[in-house]
Amino acid sequence: MQEKYILSIDQSTAGTKGLLFDAQGTLICRSDVSHRQIIDERGWVEHDAEEIYRNTIAAVKAVVEKAGIDKALIAGVGISNQRETAMAWDRETGKPVYNAIVWQCARGEAICKEIEAKGHASMVKKATGLHLSPYFSAAKLSWILQNVPGVQEKAQAGKLCMGTMDSWEVYKLTGGKSFKTDYSNASRTQMLNIFSLRWDEEICGLFGIDTGCLAELCDSDADYGETDFEGFLPRPIPICGVLGDSHGALFGQGCLQKGMIKTTYGTGSSVMMNIGKTPMLSKSGVVTSIAWSMGGQVDYVLEGNINYTGAVMKWIVEDLGLLSSPKEASQAAGAANGEDETYLVPAFTGLGAPYWDSEARAVIYGMTRTTGKNEIVKAAEECIAYQIADIVGVMSRESGITIDSLRVDGGATRDAYLMQFQSDILNIPVRVASVEELSGVGAAYTAGLSLGLYDQGIFERMTRRDYLPQMSEKTREKKRAGWQKAVSVVLSK
């Protein structure tokens, strides 16, 4: 019998990956295509959705051709995607009415403040599990409705699709036949009632959004239609796995049991903890979302999101010119003066969890005359770990669960300085997955399980490298106290 393959598309903030997995769930080939980051003088961030779709086709073609496999042996495809990024397009032509507004973009702040001023913030949190914030999709879509000429009329005429990047990819890949989203992505829009598992009419109304413009809600392992990637494959294959990227990473990491926790280090970072089949609402700055729904069974998570982690190192390289590549960061940080007490608080577009202050602004704090390039790089590295530690601490307190290890993935896990510091500041082992493309792994596993190509043993095959804490308690407490002092300087309230 000929071996079958699973294709996975990981549509992330920086680019789109095509990933190919064999019948044992092993990643055998990868291809990446980056897309433009459209940023204006106000710090508003957009993507060209049509460019992203073209890149999706290009990434798939590239990975299949690079692997040299028989295209006819690809059994199905899974999709993971950047979440909260939202867009609208014409239901009839399939043309976007505006660029996709990226999750980092806080342009919907005034819309959220208006809803809050009317006293609805608590209701939104209780239904959706999310703090009222421009970070999520609803305010971005509301901004499009309010500011792009002709869009409101399209919505009223039933000619508008509004959704997240997964629903756009599915729509385009199926030739407009399928307009669907999964519960993990829907739970990040601030429009899904996570208890009833339906679009919340009242909350959508607050944002001026007609639920008729939104995608059909589906399990993560549902049938999303078929695609042949614009005629590249000899026959259409099923799209049978869709997950938001962080949810895909949680699934790929095998965090299937209550209390298991992972962090994905990307442009930003998501810290996510499986809390089982019953949702609980946080009182301390993290949010509740849906991990996934598979076979009709929903798992919930606590999650904290950080706007700037990998993006901090990109700033260090591209804007400050302190390094020629992020790969140099580990060595530079290791060469810095260990006694230097410089902190970088990367609130370039505000602070996310657990602070939720969109008006906070970045600062380099605590410099002395001897602070140099390496010390600033060290502060940039360490701010990533501090932000993650803040969230892990909240999750442990809120859930009452003692966290015994942190599973991690993403490009920054190759940074030995950062991984060791993360373990030290948390005082628990940090477990680095042998594969860094965990979002795409989760989508592939979902599709493979849905098709019956994989079984649950797939999760046992992942190997890991462990970083163990080495820092003294006294040093840890001093460093964390210094971080909290630096954060207090930037908070606007």
MIKOLKOL-963978 format. One record per residue (C-alpha): x, y, z. Coordinates in pm, 1 decimal. Layout:
+----------+----------+----------+
:       xx :       yy :       zz :
+----------+----------+----------+
:        X :        Y :        Z :
...
+----------+----------+----------+
! end
This chain:
+----------+----------+----------+
:       xx :       yy :       zz :
+----------+----------+----------+
:      0.0 :      0.0 :      0.0 :
:    134.5 :    343.2 :    -92.1 :
:    202.7 :    590.2 :    189.3 :
:    -39.8 :    878.9 :    225.2 :
:     44.2 :   1233.6 :    328.3 :
:   -120.8 :   1518.1 :    516.2 :
:    -72.5 :   1876.1 :    403.0 :
:    -81.0 :   2154.5 :    659.5 :
:   -106.8 :   2528.7 :    599.3 :
:     12.2 :   2754.4 :    880.1 :
:   -101.5 :   3107.2 :    793.6 :
:     82.8 :   3318.2 :   1050.0 :
:    138.3 :   3687.7 :   1113.7 :
:    470.2 :   3701.6 :    930.7 :
:    402.8 :   3458.0 :    647.3 :
:    244.5 :   3136.3 :    527.2 :
:    402.0 :   2793.0 :    566.0 :
:    330.0 :   2484.6 :    363.0 :
:    405.4 :   2172.4 :    570.5 :
:    398.4 :   1810.6 :    459.9 :
:    357.4 :   1518.0 :    700.6 :
:    391.5 :   1146.1 :    636.2 :
:    162.6 :    865.0 :    756.7 :
:    348.5 :    853.7 :   1091.7 :
:    284.3 :   1224.5 :   1154.4 :
:    647.4 :   1320.0 :   1089.4 :
:    715.2 :   1657.4 :    930.9 :
:    909.3 :   1580.0 :    614.2 :
:    916.8 :   1912.7 :    431.3 :
:    846.0 :   2283.9 :    482.7 :
:    820.9 :   2588.9 :    261.0 :
:    770.4 :   2951.1 :    371.5 :
:    640.3 :   3258.0 :    190.0 :
:    639.7 :   3590.9 :    373.4 :
:    393.8 :   3874.4 :    317.7 :
:    404.6 :   4251.3 :    363.9 :
:    340.5 :   4414.9 :    699.2 :
:    145.5 :   4729.3 :    614.4 :
:    202.5 :   4975.6 :    900.4 :
:    117.9 :   5344.5 :    890.7 :
:    231.8 :   5641.4 :   1099.2 :
:    -42.0 :   5573.5 :   1357.3 :
:     88.6 :   5222.0 :   1419.4 :
:   -212.3 :   5064.1 :   1249.9 :
:   -126.0 :   4721.8 :   1109.7 :
:   -280.2 :   4555.6 :    803.3 :
:   -225.2 :   4263.3 :    567.1 :
:   -323.2 :   4221.4 :    203.3 :
:   -554.2 :   3918.3 :    220.8 :
:   -530.7 :   3848.8 :   -150.4 :
:   -151.2 :   3841.6 :   -123.4 :
:   -186.0 :   3592.9 :    162.9 :
:   -410.1 :   3367.6 :    -45.8 :
:   -166.7 :   3378.8 :   -338.7 :
:    111.6 :   3292.6 :    -96.3 :
:    -91.8 :   2999.9 :     36.2 :
:   -111.1 :   2850.2 :   -312.0 :
:    259.4 :   2923.0 :   -366.0 :
:    362.3 :   2765.4 :    -32.9 :
:    162.5 :   2449.5 :   -104.4 :
:    309.2 :   2412.8 :   -452.2 :
:    660.6 :   2475.7 :   -322.3 :
:    646.0 :   2223.6 :    -37.5 :
:    497.4 :   1945.1 :   -251.9 :
:    747.7 :   2000.9 :   -532.2 :
:   1036.5 :   2028.0 :   -285.6 :
:    935.9 :   1698.3 :   -122.0 :
:    911.2 :   1529.8 :   -461.0 :
:    610.9 :   1317.2 :   -364.2 :
:    324.4 :   1194.1 :   -578.6 :
:     56.6 :   1464.2 :   -546.7 :
:   -213.9 :   1199.6 :   -575.4 :
:   -109.6 :   1055.9 :   -237.5 :
:   -205.1 :   1365.9 :    -36.9 :
:   -507.7 :   1259.3 :    168.6 :
:   -622.2 :   1587.5 :    320.6 :
:   -528.0 :   1929.1 :    451.5 :
:   -541.4 :   2111.6 :    783.9 :
:   -520.2 :   2487.2 :    839.6 :
:   -386.4 :   2686.2 :   1133.3 :
:   -400.2 :   3063.3 :   1121.7 :
:   -317.6 :   3391.7 :   1290.3 :
:   -614.6 :   3468.3 :   1511.6 :
:   -810.7 :   3787.7 :   1579.8 :
:   -691.4 :   3930.3 :   1245.5 :
:  -1018.3 :   4012.1 :   1072.2 :
:  -1144.2 :   4114.5 :    732.1 :
:  -1455.2 :   4155.3 :    519.2 :
:  -1516.9 :   4062.1 :    158.0 :
:  -1790.2 :   4070.5 :   -102.2 :
:  -1989.9 :   3747.7 :    -83.7 :
:  -2050.7 :   3745.9 :   -459.9 :
:  -1713.5 :   3851.3 :   -602.3 :
:  -1489.2 :   3718.4 :   -325.1 :
:  -1300.2 :   4049.4 :   -328.3 :
:  -1192.0 :   4205.5 :      2.9 :
:  -1356.7 :   4539.0 :     76.3 :
:  -1052.4 :   4644.4 :    280.6 :
:   -718.9 :   4503.6 :    395.4 :
:   -721.7 :   4252.2 :    679.7 :
:   -678.6 :   4433.7 :   1013.0 :
:   -408.7 :   4252.0 :   1208.7 :
:   -449.0 :   4134.9 :   1567.5 :
:   -176.5 :   4379.9 :   1680.6 :
:   -380.7 :   4677.7 :   1559.5 :
:   -567.0 :   4875.0 :   1828.2 :
:   -766.2 :   5104.7 :   1596.4 :
:  -1094.2 :   4981.8 :   1747.1 :
:  -1012.4 :   5133.8 :   2086.9 :
:  -1272.6 :   5412.0 :   2058.4 :
:  -1541.7 :   5160.0 :   1964.7 :
:  -1463.5 :   4953.0 :   2273.6 :
:  -1460.2 :   5261.8 :   2496.5 :
:  -1801.4 :   5360.7 :   2367.3 :
:  -1943.0 :   5016.0 :   2448.4 :
:  -1776.4 :   5027.7 :   2790.2 :
:  -1919.3 :   5375.1 :   2859.3 :
:  -2267.5 :   5231.7 :   2801.3 :
:  -2201.9 :   4974.6 :   3075.3 :
:  -2172.6 :   4661.4 :   2862.2 :
:  -1812.9 :   4549.7 :   2937.0 :
:  -1911.7 :   4302.9 :   3207.5 :
:  -2179.4 :   4141.8 :   2991.5 :
:  -1931.3 :   4098.6 :   2707.8 :
:  -1680.6 :   3930.0 :   2940.5 :
:  -1939.2 :   3696.8 :   3094.8 :
:  -2063.5 :   3574.5 :   2756.1 :
:  -1741.5 :   3558.6 :   2555.3 :
:  -1478.7 :   3499.4 :   2825.1 :
:  -1282.9 :   3793.8 :   2683.0 :
:  -1208.9 :   4140.5 :   2815.6 :
:  -1362.7 :   4410.3 :   2600.2 :
:  -1065.6 :   4503.6 :   2383.8 :
:   -969.6 :   4621.0 :   2033.0 :
:   -731.1 :   4322.7 :   2028.6 :
:  -1016.5 :   4091.5 :   1929.8 :
:  -1191.0 :   4074.5 :   1593.0 :
:  -1525.4 :   4238.4 :   1670.3 :
:  -1394.5 :   4593.5 :   1710.2 :
:  -1184.9 :   4556.9 :   1393.0 :
:  -1488.0 :   4445.8 :   1190.2 :
:  -1695.4 :   4722.3 :   1345.5 :
:  -1430.0 :   4973.2 :   1238.4 :
:  -1453.2 :   4846.3 :    878.3 :
:  -1832.3 :   4882.0 :    884.6 :
:  -1808.7 :   5235.6 :   1019.2 :
:  -1521.7 :   5365.7 :    807.8 :
:  -1509.4 :   5194.6 :    468.0 :
:  -1757.6 :   5344.3 :    217.6 :
:  -2025.6 :   5107.9 :     88.4 :
:  -1956.0 :   4824.1 :    331.2 :
:  -2255.1 :   4892.6 :    554.5 :
:  -2480.7 :   4876.2 :    249.4 :
:  -2329.6 :   4542.4 :    140.9 :
:  -2392.8 :   4404.6 :    490.1 :
:  -2755.6 :   4518.2 :    487.0 :
:  -2804.0 :   4358.7 :    145.2 :
:  -2663.5 :   4026.4 :    266.9 :
:  -2365.4 :   4056.5 :     32.6 :
:  -2088.2 :   4074.1 :    292.7 :
:  -1875.5 :   3803.6 :    452.6 :
:  -1694.5 :   3899.3 :    772.3 :
:  -1446.1 :   3667.6 :    931.2 :
:  -1105.0 :   3562.5 :   1051.1 :
:   -823.7 :   3436.7 :    829.2 :
:   -929.9 :   3071.5 :    850.1 :
:  -1271.7 :   3150.6 :    704.0 :
:  -1108.6 :   3357.0 :    426.8 :
:   -868.4 :   3073.6 :    339.7 :
:  -1148.4 :   2814.2 :    341.9 :
:  -1371.2 :   3038.6 :    129.1 :
:  -1099.5 :   3096.8 :   -130.0 :
:   -967.7 :   2739.5 :   -136.6 :
:  -1317.3 :   2600.7 :   -194.2 :
:  -1398.2 :   2853.5 :   -466.0 :
:  -1649.9 :   3032.1 :   -245.5 :
:  -1851.0 :   2716.5 :   -176.2 :
:  -1767.7 :   2703.8 :    193.8 :
:  -1786.6 :   2990.9 :    443.7 :
:  -1700.7 :   2824.5 :    774.2 :
:  -1496.5 :   2881.4 :   1086.7 :
:  -1405.4 :   2657.7 :   1378.1 :
:  -1490.7 :   2718.9 :   1742.5 :
:  -1131.6 :   2796.1 :   1843.3 :
:  -1110.1 :   3089.2 :   1600.6 :
:  -1467.8 :   3198.1 :   1672.2 :
:  -1393.7 :   3212.7 :   2044.0 :
:  -1131.3 :   3481.2 :   1974.5 :
:  -1362.4 :   3718.0 :   1787.0 :
:  -1544.0 :   3853.3 :   2097.4 :
:  -1870.4 :   3758.2 :   1926.9 :
:  -1909.6 :   3392.9 :   2029.2 :
:  -2101.2 :   3298.0 :   2343.0 :
:  -1866.9 :   3028.5 :   2477.3 :
:  -2143.8 :   2874.2 :   2686.1 :
:  -2416.8 :   2843.0 :   2421.9 :
:  -2158.3 :   2795.8 :   2141.1 :
:  -2345.6 :   3040.1 :   1915.8 :
:  -2280.3 :   3383.7 :   1775.4 :
:  -2415.7 :   3618.6 :   2041.6 :
:  -2680.1 :   3838.8 :   1878.2 :
:  -2675.5 :   4098.4 :   2156.8 :
:  -2298.5 :   4140.7 :   2158.0 :
:  -2279.1 :   4148.5 :   1778.4 :
:  -2544.2 :   4421.0 :   1795.8 :
:  -2323.6 :   4630.2 :   2026.1 :
:  -2058.1 :   4627.8 :   1754.0 :
:  -2314.7 :   4687.3 :   1478.4 :
:  -2246.4 :   4346.7 :   1322.7 :
:  -2520.7 :   4134.2 :   1164.6 :
:  -2465.6 :   3765.0 :   1249.8 :
:  -2582.5 :   3683.6 :    896.1 :
:  -2245.0 :   3815.9 :    776.8 :
:  -2053.6 :   3567.0 :    993.9 :
:  -1925.8 :   3220.9 :    907.0 :
:  -2093.3 :   2888.9 :    987.4 :
:  -1962.6 :   2750.1 :   1317.7 :
:  -1798.8 :   2405.8 :   1297.6 :
:  -1598.9 :   2155.5 :   1499.9 :
:  -1224.8 :   2183.1 :   1445.2 :
:  -1223.1 :   1839.9 :   1279.7 :
:  -1531.1 :   1902.8 :   1062.5 :
:  -1564.6 :   1885.1 :    684.6 :
:  -1474.3 :   2230.0 :    548.0 :
:  -1512.6 :   2139.8 :    183.0 :
:  -1259.0 :   2037.5 :    -79.2 :
:   -976.2 :   2205.5 :   -267.7 :
:   -733.9 :   2121.2 :   -546.0 :
:   -528.9 :   2439.4 :   -487.8 :
:   -622.2 :   2609.8 :   -813.0 :
:   -579.0 :   2289.6 :  -1014.9 :
:   -238.4 :   2197.9 :   -868.1 :
:   -360.9 :   1861.9 :   -735.6 :
:   -502.9 :   1593.8 :   -965.8 :
:   -820.3 :   1577.0 :   -757.6 :
:   -980.2 :   1780.7 :   -477.6 :
:   -886.9 :   1679.3 :   -121.4 :
:  -1082.5 :   1749.3 :    199.2 :
:  -1005.0 :   2038.5 :    431.4 :
:  -1073.5 :   1856.0 :    756.6 :
:   -883.8 :   2036.9 :   1028.7 :
:   -900.9 :   2406.2 :   1121.1 :
:   -754.6 :   2562.1 :   1435.7 :
:   -630.5 :   2900.7 :   1546.4 :
:   -251.6 :   2886.2 :   1555.7 :
:   -214.8 :   2882.1 :   1933.9 :
:   -485.6 :   2617.3 :   1967.9 :
:   -308.9 :   2413.8 :   1702.3 :
:     13.0 :   2438.6 :   1901.8 :
:   -165.9 :   2328.7 :   2221.9 :
:   -305.2 :   2027.3 :   2037.5 :
:     23.1 :   1948.9 :   1864.3 :
:    201.7 :   1969.2 :   2200.3 :
:    -28.9 :   1699.6 :   2331.4 :
:   -172.9 :   1926.2 :   2604.2 :
:   -493.9 :   1726.0 :   2604.4 :
:   -541.9 :   1700.9 :   2982.0 :
:   -661.4 :   1959.4 :   3231.9 :
:   -372.2 :   2160.7 :   3375.8 :
:   -130.5 :   2114.5 :   3085.0 :
:     16.0 :   2441.6 :   2959.3 :
:    216.9 :   2565.8 :   2662.5 :
:    364.4 :   2885.5 :   2522.0 :
:    407.7 :   2961.0 :   2154.9 :
:    684.6 :   3210.6 :   2081.9 :
:    600.9 :   3394.1 :   1762.0 :
:    567.9 :   3759.2 :   1662.1 :
:    362.1 :   3777.1 :   1979.0 :
:    307.8 :   3494.9 :   2224.1 :
:     15.7 :   3292.0 :   2348.2 :
:     24.9 :   3120.5 :   2685.5 :
:   -251.5 :   2862.6 :   2695.4 :
:   -366.0 :   2622.3 :   2966.5 :
:   -615.3 :   2340.5 :   2915.8 :
:   -888.9 :   2369.7 :   3182.1 :
:  -1102.8 :   2078.3 :   3062.0 :
:  -1469.0 :   2059.9 :   2964.9 :
:  -1600.9 :   2336.3 :   3192.7 :
:  -1524.2 :   2703.8 :   3131.4 :
:  -1411.8 :   2929.7 :   3418.0 :
:  -1389.9 :   3307.1 :   3392.6 :
:  -1071.8 :   3477.9 :   3507.8 :
:  -1072.7 :   3771.1 :   3746.2 :
:   -705.2 :   3855.4 :   3696.6 :
:   -635.2 :   3954.7 :   3340.2 :
:   -629.8 :   3632.0 :   3142.1 :
:   -917.9 :   3521.4 :   2924.1 :
:  -1122.3 :   3209.6 :   2864.6 :
:  -1142.0 :   3062.0 :   2516.3 :
:  -1229.0 :   2735.9 :   2346.9 :
:   -930.6 :   2507.3 :   2292.7 :
:  -1112.4 :   2310.9 :   2023.0 :
:  -1428.0 :   2117.3 :   1959.2 :
:  -1372.5 :   1770.2 :   1817.7 :
:  -1630.6 :   1503.6 :   1769.6 :
:  -1879.9 :   1739.8 :   1933.3 :
:  -1674.2 :   1763.1 :   2255.4 :
:  -1552.2 :   2107.4 :   2362.6 :
:  -1235.2 :   2172.0 :   2564.1 :
:  -1172.5 :   2513.1 :   2719.6 :
:   -855.4 :   2707.1 :   2797.3 :
:   -727.2 :   2998.1 :   2998.5 :
:   -512.6 :   3215.7 :   2775.3 :
:   -291.7 :   3519.1 :   2802.6 :
:   -171.5 :   3701.1 :   2492.5 :
:    137.1 :   3916.0 :   2455.4 :
:    166.8 :   4158.9 :   2165.5 :
:    544.6 :   4181.4 :   2142.8 :
:    782.3 :   3889.6 :   2193.2 :
:    951.8 :   3787.7 :   1866.6 :
:    856.2 :   4132.9 :   1737.6 :
:   1082.9 :   4282.2 :   2007.3 :
:   1385.9 :   4110.9 :   1856.3 :
:   1278.4 :   4223.0 :   1509.6 :
:   1276.7 :   4580.1 :   1644.7 :
:   1623.7 :   4528.9 :   1794.7 :
:   1753.8 :   4407.7 :   1457.5 :
:   1564.8 :   4615.7 :   1198.6 :
:   1498.8 :   4943.9 :   1376.6 :
:   1781.6 :   4980.2 :   1628.3 :
:   2038.7 :   4789.1 :   1421.8 :
:   2196.7 :   4638.5 :   1734.0 :
:   2220.1 :   4295.1 :   1572.8 :
:   2224.3 :   4174.6 :   1214.0 :
:   1996.6 :   3879.1 :   1293.6 :
:   1781.4 :   3759.7 :   1586.9 :
:   2003.1 :   3448.8 :   1587.3 :
:   2278.1 :   3664.3 :   1744.1 :
:   2061.0 :   3760.4 :   2042.2 :
:   2143.4 :   3461.7 :   2262.5 :
:   2518.1 :   3517.9 :   2236.6 :
:   2488.7 :   3894.8 :   2290.8 :
:   2266.4 :   3851.4 :   2597.1 :
:   2505.2 :   3592.4 :   2738.5 :
:   2794.7 :   3838.5 :   2695.9 :
:   2610.1 :   4118.5 :   2880.8 :
:   2689.0 :   4223.7 :   3235.1 :
:   2476.7 :   3994.7 :   3449.9 :
:   2448.5 :   4264.5 :   3718.4 :
:   2299.0 :   4521.0 :   3482.3 :
:   1942.4 :   4602.6 :   3587.9 :
:   1805.8 :   4740.0 :   3261.1 :
:   1449.6 :   4639.0 :   3175.6 :
:   1266.4 :   4678.7 :   2846.2 :
:    887.4 :   4695.6 :   2868.8 :
:    773.9 :   4647.2 :   2505.8 :
:    441.3 :   4830.5 :   2518.5 :
:    476.5 :   4955.7 :   2160.0 :
:    102.9 :   4915.4 :   2100.6 :
:     -1.7 :   4885.3 :   2463.6 :
:     22.4 :   4587.4 :   2697.0 :
:   -188.5 :   4272.8 :   2663.0 :
:   -248.5 :   4015.5 :   2935.2 :
:   -256.2 :   4040.4 :   3227.9 :
:   -251.9 :   4423.1 :   3218.0 :
:   -481.9 :   4507.3 :   2924.8 :
:   -367.1 :   4864.3 :   2891.0 :
:   -376.4 :   4971.2 :   2526.3 :
:   -252.4 :   5320.0 :   2615.2 :
:     68.3 :   5200.5 :   2783.6 :
:    384.0 :   5291.1 :   2594.2 :
:    723.5 :   5122.6 :   2576.0 :
:   1020.5 :   5214.5 :   2793.0 :
:   1380.7 :   5112.4 :   2854.9 :
:   1413.8 :   5145.0 :   3230.5 :
:   1702.8 :   5132.6 :   3476.3 :
:   1997.6 :   5208.1 :   3248.4 :
:   2331.2 :   5327.3 :   3385.0 :
:   2634.7 :   5470.2 :   3206.5 :
:   2773.9 :   5118.4 :   3166.5 :
:   2461.0 :   4989.8 :   2990.8 :
:   2558.1 :   4906.3 :   2634.5 :
:   2438.0 :   4717.3 :   2331.4 :
:   2458.6 :   4371.8 :   2491.0 :
:   2272.2 :   4486.2 :   2801.1 :
:   1987.2 :   4625.5 :   2591.1 :
:   1971.0 :   4300.1 :   2393.6 :
:   1963.3 :   4110.6 :   2724.0 :
:   1674.8 :   4327.7 :   2844.8 :
:   1491.5 :   4257.8 :   2517.3 :
:   1542.4 :   3882.6 :   2557.3 :
:   1437.0 :   3882.5 :   2920.6 :
:   1122.7 :   4092.2 :   2869.0 :
:    981.3 :   3801.7 :   2668.1 :
:   1027.4 :   3564.1 :   2961.2 :
:    896.1 :   3813.0 :   3218.5 :
:    574.5 :   3869.0 :   3024.2 :
:    516.0 :   3494.7 :   2996.3 :
:    592.8 :   3441.7 :   3366.1 :
:    332.8 :   3706.6 :   3458.0 :
:     65.7 :   3508.0 :   3276.3 :
:    170.2 :   3163.3 :   3402.1 :
:    149.9 :   3294.9 :   3758.1 :
:   -202.9 :   3426.4 :   3708.1 :
:   -319.0 :   3096.7 :   3555.6 :
:   -180.8 :   2892.4 :   3842.2 :
:   -348.9 :   3113.8 :   4101.4 :
:   -683.7 :   3130.4 :   3920.9 :
:   -710.6 :   2759.9 :   3846.1 :
:   -565.2 :   2639.7 :   4175.3 :
:   -337.4 :   2409.4 :   3974.8 :
:     35.2 :   2389.3 :   4046.9 :
:    208.6 :   2404.9 :   3711.1 :
:    497.9 :   2160.0 :   3701.7 :
:    638.4 :   2232.9 :   3355.4 :
:    589.7 :   2455.4 :   3052.8 :
:    582.0 :   2310.5 :   2700.3 :
:    713.0 :   2556.9 :   2444.1 :
:    735.1 :   2595.6 :   2068.4 :
:    815.0 :   2852.7 :   1802.9 :
:   1132.0 :   2991.0 :   1649.2 :
:   1258.9 :   3152.2 :   1970.7 :
:   1290.8 :   2811.4 :   2137.5 :
:   1625.3 :   2778.6 :   1955.2 :
:   1751.0 :   3066.8 :   2171.4 :
:   1932.2 :   2893.9 :   2458.4 :
:   1967.4 :   3211.6 :   2667.3 :
:   1595.1 :   3284.6 :   2649.6 :
:   1491.1 :   2925.7 :   2725.9 :
:   1722.6 :   2902.2 :   3027.2 :
:   1608.1 :   3240.7 :   3157.9 :
:   1244.8 :   3136.2 :   3110.0 :
:   1303.7 :   2826.4 :   3322.7 :
:   1492.7 :   3029.1 :   3584.4 :
:   1231.8 :   3302.5 :   3619.4 :
:    944.1 :   3048.8 :   3639.7 :
:   1139.2 :   2801.0 :   3853.9 :
:   1000.4 :   2505.6 :   3656.7 :
:   1132.8 :   2294.9 :   3365.9 :
:   1081.6 :   2439.9 :   3018.9 :
:   1025.9 :   2161.7 :   2764.6 :
:   1123.6 :   2248.9 :   2407.4 :
:    954.0 :   2043.0 :   2138.6 :
:   1181.3 :   1884.7 :   1878.5 :
:    960.7 :   2037.8 :   1607.3 :
:    911.2 :   2414.1 :   1612.3 :
:    612.6 :   2430.4 :   1375.0 :
:    363.4 :   2317.5 :   1640.5 :
:     71.5 :   2523.9 :   1507.6 :
:     96.9 :   2344.7 :   1174.9 :
:    154.7 :   2014.0 :   1354.0 :
:   -173.8 :   2057.1 :   1542.3 :
:   -364.0 :   2128.9 :   1221.0 :
:   -203.7 :   1825.7 :   1053.3 :
:   -281.3 :   1598.3 :   1348.0 :
:   -642.1 :   1719.5 :   1349.8 :
:   -681.9 :   1646.9 :    978.8 :
:   -504.3 :   1310.5 :   1004.4 :
:   -715.6 :   1201.3 :   1301.8 :
:  -1032.1 :   1318.3 :   1125.9 :
:   -945.1 :   1103.4 :    823.6 :
:   -845.1 :    802.8 :   1034.5 :
:   -487.7 :    819.8 :    904.6 :
:   -350.5 :    888.4 :   1254.8 :
:   -439.4 :    750.9 :   1599.2 :
:   -382.2 :    889.3 :   1951.0 :
:    -33.2 :    737.0 :   1958.2 :
:     70.2 :   1027.7 :   1737.5 :
:    117.9 :   1244.7 :   2048.9 :
:    374.5 :   1008.2 :   2203.9 :
:    624.9 :   1052.8 :   1922.7 :
:    729.9 :   1408.2 :   2006.3 :
:   1076.4 :   1434.4 :   2165.6 :
:   1178.6 :   1731.9 :   2382.1 :
:   1479.1 :   1912.0 :   2524.7 :
:   1440.5 :   2020.4 :   2885.7 :
:   1583.4 :   2337.1 :   3043.8 :
:   1594.1 :   2316.4 :   3424.9 :
:   1598.0 :   2613.8 :   3667.1 :
:   1940.3 :   2717.0 :   3797.3 :
:   1874.8 :   3062.3 :   3946.7 :
:   1866.0 :   3121.1 :   4322.6 :
:   1536.1 :   3220.9 :   4480.0 :
:   1688.1 :   3548.7 :   4602.5 :
:   1803.0 :   3646.9 :   4253.2 :
:   1470.1 :   3542.3 :   4100.8 :
:   1271.0 :   3754.2 :   4345.5 :
:   1496.2 :   4057.1 :   4289.4 :
:   1467.1 :   4032.8 :   3912.2 :
:   1090.4 :   3989.6 :   3914.5 :
:   1047.6 :   4281.7 :   4155.0 :
:   1255.0 :   4497.7 :   3919.2 :
:   1035.1 :   4394.0 :   3627.5 :
:    716.8 :   4483.3 :   3815.4 :
:    858.7 :   4824.4 :   3899.4 :
:    942.0 :   4885.2 :   3532.4 :
:    591.8 :   4781.0 :   3423.3 :
:    433.7 :   5015.7 :   3676.8 :
:    613.5 :   5306.4 :   3507.6 :
:    438.3 :   5248.9 :   3170.7 :
:     84.3 :   5170.9 :   3284.7 :
:   -158.0 :   5451.9 :   3204.4 :
:   -395.6 :   5371.3 :   3489.3 :
+----------+----------+----------+
! end
